[in-house]
Amino acid sequence: MIEVFLYGGLKKIVEQCNPNASAIMLCEYVEGEHFEEMLRRLGLNLDVVGDCYINNAPANPDNVLHAHDIIELNQRAL
């Protein structure tokens, strides 16, 4: 599993979340999947996300994900 923390308007992806808290979503780990591919699987693309981190390091679209990674997704500032 991969743990995804969603912030700002991206929290709407997770139903029934507290509007004043961050949302956490567990995603299935897919071997060899890149960060950008995971975003597409979640229905997102690089146009809507701002700063993103994988295990506290800035994320790049071509980063390969690993089981038990922690991902933080922030909404792009409008």
Secondary structure, 3 states (H helix, E strand, C coil): CEEEEECHHHHHHCCCCCCCCCEEEEECCCCCCEHHHHHHHCCCCCCCEEEEEECCEECCCCCECCCCCEEEEEECCC
